[in-house]
Amino acid sequence: MDIKLTASEFRHLLDLVYIGNWILNSTRGSDRIEGYDLLQEKIFALAAQNGLPELAQTRPGRALPSRAYEEGGIHDAIADYEDAVFFDILAEELARRDMTDEHLNPDDISELTARMDSYMSEFEANGVENINLDL
């Protein structure tokens, strides 16, 4: 297989591969999906010959993202994604809980959406500052 990429496209590919592997493997501990790690290594091994030697480091038999790459903002992008997903899921779960508590039809999408929007407005304004738990 031969894929022609510009330097900019290759740089974006590095980000996509890294982020994808991070999402799939970062929480798995020793039960990582090896195929994704190997593909990431294969792609990062191409960094130097594509004009980006500073983005990969080589260890015996392995090509890995360099410290410069990992500290260059990629984790900020991952954190932004994680925050968005966290608040989306939290808003939906709270809205569904409220509807169940109020004995409303959980399939009422317009009611669910309205409640989620209300929670999202709160989260955008205050983050988790106003969340209280009664334990």
For each residue, the residues with C-beta under 8 A, 3 or more apart:
1:
2:
3:
4:
5: 9 10 13 50
6: 9 10
7: 10 11 50 51 52
8: 11 12
9: 5 6 12 13
10: 5 6 7 13 14 46 50 52
11: 7 8 14 15 52 55
12: 8 9 15 16
13: 5 9 10 16 17 43
14: 10 11 17 18 43 44 47 52 55 65 69
15: 11 12 18 19 74 77
16: 12 13 19 20
17: 13 14 20 21 39 40 43 44
18: 14 15 21 22 40 65 69 74
19: 15 16 22 23 74 77 78 81
20: 16 17 23 24 36
21: 17 18 24 25 36 37 39 40
22: 18 19 25 26 78
23: 19 20 26 78
24: 20 21 28 33 36
25: 21 22 28 32 33 36 37
26: 22 23
27:
28: 24 25 31 32 33
29: 32
30:
31: 28
32: 25 28 29 36 37
33: 24 25 28 36 37
34: 37 38
35: 38 39
36: 20 21 24 25 32 33 39 40
37: 21 25 32 33 34 40 41
38: 34 35 41 42
39: 17 21 35 36 42 43
40: 17 18 21 36 37 43 44 65
41: 37 38 44 45 62 63 64
42: 38 39 45 46 63
43: 13 14 17 39 40 46 47
44: 14 17 40 41 47 55 56 63 64 65
45: 41 42 48 56 58 63
46: 10 42 43 49 50
47: 14 43 44 50 52 53 55 56 63
48: 45 52 53 56
49: 46
50: 5 7 10 46 47
51: 7
52: 7 10 11 14 47 48 55 56
53: 47 48 56
54: 66 68 69
55: 11 14 44 47 52 65 66 68 69 72
56: 44 45 47 48 52 53 63 64 65 66 69
57: 63 64 65 66 67
58: 45 62 63 64
59: 62 64
60:
61:
62: 41 58 59
63: 41 42 44 45 47 56 57 58
64: 41 44 56 57 58 59
65: 14 18 40 44 55 56 57 69 70
66: 54 55 56 57 69 70
67: 57 70 71
68: 54 55 71 72
69: 14 18 54 55 56 65 66 72 74
70: 65 66 67 74 75
71: 67 68 75
72: 55 68 69
73: 76 77
74: 15 18 19 69 70 77 78
75: 70 71 78 79
76: 73 79 80
77: 15 19 73 74 80 81
78: 19 22 23 74 75 81 82
79: 75 76 82 83
80: 76 77 83 84
81: 19 77 78 84 85
82: 78 79 85 86
83: 79 80 86 87
84: 80 81 87 88
85: 81 82 88 89
86: 82 83 89 90
87: 83 84 90 91 120 123
88: 84 85 91 92 120
89: 85 86 92 93
90: 86 87 93 94 119 123
91: 87 88 94 95 115 116 119 120 123
92: 88 89 95 96 112 116
93: 89 90 96 97
94: 90 91 97 98 115 119
95: 91 92 98 99 112 115 116 118 119
96: 92 93 99 100 106 112
97: 93 94 100 101
98: 94 95 101 102 115
99: 95 96 102 104 105 106 108 111 112 115
100: 96 97 103 104 106
101: 97 98
102: 98 99
103: 100
104: 99 100 108 111
105: 99 108 111
106: 96 99 100 112
107:
108: 99 104 105 111 112
109: 112 113
110: 113 114
111: 99 104 105 108 114 115
112: 92 95 96 99 106 108 109 115 116
113: 109 110 116 117
114: 110 111 117 118
115: 91 94 95 98 99 111 112 118 119
116: 91 92 95 112 113 119 120
117: 113 114 120 121
118: 95 114 115 121 122
119: 90 91 94 95 115 116 122 123
120: 87 88 91 116 117 123 124
121: 117 118 124 125
122: 118 119 125 126 130
123: 87 90 91 119 120 126 127 128
124: 120 121
125: 121 122
126: 122 123 129 130
127: 123
128: 123 131
129: 126
130: 122 126
131: 128
132:
133:
134:
135:
